[in-house]
Amino acid sequence: MGRARKKAAASKTKAVHAKKAKAAGKAVKKAVKKATKKTAKKAVRTSKKAPAEAVPLPLPEPQVPSDERRATDRPVRHATAEDMARGQREISVAEFFTKNRHLLGFDNPRKALLTTIKEGVDNSLDACEEAGILPEVKVVVAPGSEEDRFRVTIEDNGPGIVKAQIPKIFAKLLYGSKFHRLKMSRGQQGIGISAAGMYGQLTTGKPVSITSKTSRNKPAHHYELEIDTKKNEPRIIVDETIDWPVDRGTRVEIELEAKYQKGRQSVEEYLEQTAIANPHVSLQFVTPEGEVKDYKRATDQLPAETREIKPHPYGVELGVLIKMLHDTKAQTLQSFLHTDFSRVSMRVAKQISDAAKLYERARPSRIARQEADNLFKAINRTKIMNPPTDCLSPIGEELILAGLKTQIEADFYTAVTRPPSVYRGNPFQIEAGLAYGGSLQSDGLARVLRYANRVPLLYQQSACAMTKSVISTDWRNYALQQSNGALPSGPLIVMVHMASVWVPFTSESKEAVAHYPEIIKEVRLALQECGRRLAVFIRRRRKAAESEKKKAYIQKYIPHVAIALREMLNLSERQEQSLVTQLTDVLERSRS
Ligand SMILES: Nc1ncnc2c1ncn2[C@@H]1O[C@H](COP(=O)(O)OP(=O)(O)OP(=O)(O)O)[C@@H](O)[C@H]1O
């Protein structure tokens, strides 16, 4: 195409476009004029005063709910510090745990029932042992006032509770005798039983009922209590003196929304496992159907009494050290180190002061922040003996075996108690036990029974350091089958117990032990020792079974061999019989 032709074609297209645009423009103008006229007429009709040209074109109304419209229409006004200040206030620990009751083990009605019983029974056992009394504990789960409610009663023959203490113990969270001391006990936080009471109150509106008696000659005190969650303080509903025909003890009754179910993680499982690790305890359980189950004691021997210890310097964090320096009654740095910690002699205390470049006679409360930092570093550089271990009371190999044997029917049992060890300055001791064969299920994975200070841990198995240790032990070395990253399989129960002055739980509900490398290592060492013994048993048994099989095989052929020999050697029937006897004899002798 020539240049001139191209130009002509282009101008023709332009002209067509211009014509089209002009027509479109006219059409738009016409439409607008028409619309304006129409609206103006309408507007005049509705308001005679309004001038026609002031009426805007109507816009379609957005179909948004009115409150939403308000939020989107208005510009967002960000909060100021003053606005925030108006919303800032203290949160009581009771309010916190009301919202976060799953942290305390009250996530669902089934678990709530177990947690309530566990808190009550653990307290009863702690109190009895501390008072040197052989525990007798009765647990009753009775139907409650409504279908999904149960009334739980836990009664013990313990030392009882002083009247003035009852309201705070049962209706104030974080109140107890065990938190501030370093002594092995089941409870440690001071939340347990009051949290159970609070859950009952929240779900049924009913108060906790407590009866306690401290001596035969004194009356029993009966309280009904509620917790004021806003203040975390007790509210006394009933306070009276009653006749209770026992020498001493405590009875706690809580009505709660709950679900009673047998099987795994049930009340029965908890009581059964409690009986294994506490062979000195006599437990009775009355089910909601009225069935009575007795878990009889396997020994009259109470666990060895434990001593309370002071913190070990290696386990103390800087912040705690600063607080201790401030709170101590000691007059000098040297005596502070000697009296407020365990395993620090006056000589070691002087060594630490020197290493921190501090005067040993300096007043502890005058020690400045930087100096405390130096002291902290000096402590960790100084060689100090491991903490004492008479604060621990392991179950012991003999009693673990007794406990396992009374509750589990198996062919082989073994138990190991490791020597004490230390994590973060806290002494602890690991024990392990195995039950194998017998009535145990041979298909499927081994069952792990975890205990902390003699308390069975039924939840959060996979989050627990004990399970991790069982899985990371190579059970194939001990004649068992095991897939990678799994528990061993076979008719096996593995029991692990950690005894410590402070068990490092992963949460307040005390269900799993934290993954401290020292703990994992000790559990594995205990399991390896048990595993070696189990392997000897399994191999011996396999060998015996094999030789039994061989014997049966040979025995089957002895008469045929004798017949063949009789025919070959022309023997009499008597000689044939004698051959059978002799060959059987040889077979028996070769096996023994
Ligand atoms: N049956 C009881 N007999 C005697 N004292 C008891 C009994 N139950 C509770 N106590 C006392 O009440 C305190 C508070 O019990 P609570 O269950 O709230 O906490 P804890 O056992 O100290 O710790 P945790 O929260 O870890 O269970 C205990 O420390 C104990 O001194």
Ligand as a Chemical Component Dictionary entry (heavy atoms), coordinates in Angstrom:
data_LIG
# 
_chem_comp.id                   LIG 
_chem_comp.type                 NON-POLYMER 
_chem_comp.pdbx_formal_charge   0 
_chem_comp.three_letter_code    LIG 
# 
loop_
_chem_comp_atom.comp_id 
_chem_comp_atom.atom_id 
_chem_comp_atom.alt_atom_id 
_chem_comp_atom.type_symbol 
_chem_comp_atom.charge 
_chem_comp_atom.model_Cartn_x 
_chem_comp_atom.model_Cartn_y 
_chem_comp_atom.model_Cartn_z 
_chem_comp_atom.pdbx_ordinal 
LIG N1  N1  N 0 -6.547 -34.088 102.649 1  
LIG C1  C1  C 0 -5.685 -33.181 103.128 2  
LIG N2  N2  N 0 -5.149 -33.342 104.368 3  
LIG C2  C2  C 0 -4.268 -32.447 104.867 4  
LIG N3  N3  N 0 -3.855 -31.339 104.218 5  
LIG C3  C3  C 0 -4.354 -31.101 103.000 6  
LIG C4  C4  C 0 -5.295 -32.011 102.381 7  
LIG N4  N4  N 0 -5.623 -31.528 101.181 8  
LIG C5  C5  C 0 -4.916 -30.392 101.016 9  
LIG N5  N5  N 0 -4.144 -30.117 102.094 10 
LIG C6  C6  C 0 -3.245 -28.942 102.273 11 
LIG O1  O1  O 0 -3.719 -27.973 101.358 12 
LIG C7  C7  C 0 -2.678 -27.460 100.527 13 
LIG C8  C8  C 0 -3.207 -27.054 99.179  14 
LIG O2  O2  O 0 -3.587 -28.164 98.415  15 
LIG P1  P1  P 0 -3.647 -28.054 96.830  16 
LIG O3  O3  O 0 -4.151 -29.335 96.281  17 
LIG O4  O4  O 0 -4.438 -26.834 96.473  18 
LIG O5  O5  O 0 -2.152 -27.768 96.380  19 
LIG P2  P2  P 0 -0.836 -28.656 96.525  20 
LIG O6  O6  O 0 -1.183 -30.074 96.787  21 
LIG O7  O7  O 0 0.040  -27.968 97.529  22 
LIG O8  O8  O 0 -0.173 -28.471 95.085  23 
LIG P3  P3  P 0 -0.728 -28.874 93.619  24 
LIG O9  O9  O 0 -1.464 -27.709 93.104  25 
LIG O10 O10 O 0 0.518  -29.151 92.837  26 
LIG O11 O11 O 0 -1.612 -30.091 93.806  27 
LIG C9  C9  C 0 -1.645 -28.554 100.522 28 
LIG O12 O12 O 0 -0.373 -27.997 100.277 29 
LIG C10 C10 C 0 -1.784 -29.172 101.911 30 
LIG O13 O13 O 0 -0.996 -28.436 102.838 31 
# 
loop_
_chem_comp_bond.comp_id 
_chem_comp_bond.atom_id_1 
_chem_comp_bond.atom_id_2 
_chem_comp_bond.value_order 
_chem_comp_bond.pdbx_ordinal 
LIG N1  C1  SING 1  
LIG C1  N2  SING 2  
LIG C1  C4  DOUB 3  
LIG N2  C2  DOUB 4  
LIG C2  N3  SING 5  
LIG N3  C3  DOUB 6  
LIG C3  C4  SING 7  
LIG C3  N5  SING 8  
LIG C4  N4  SING 9  
LIG N4  C5  DOUB 10 
LIG C5  N5  SING 11 
LIG N5  C6  SING 12 
LIG C6  O1  SING 13 
LIG C6  C10 SING 14 
LIG O1  C7  SING 15 
LIG C7  C8  SING 16 
LIG C7  C9  SING 17 
LIG C8  O2  SING 18 
LIG O2  P1  SING 19 
LIG P1  O3  DOUB 20 
LIG P1  O4  SING 21 
LIG P1  O5  SING 22 
LIG O5  P2  SING 23 
LIG P2  O6  DOUB 24 
LIG P2  O7  SING 25 
LIG P2  O8  SING 26 
LIG O8  P3  SING 27 
LIG P3  O9  DOUB 28 
LIG P3  O10 SING 29 
LIG P3  O11 SING 30 
LIG C9  O12 SING 31 
LIG C9  C10 SING 32 
LIG C10 O13 SING 33 
# 
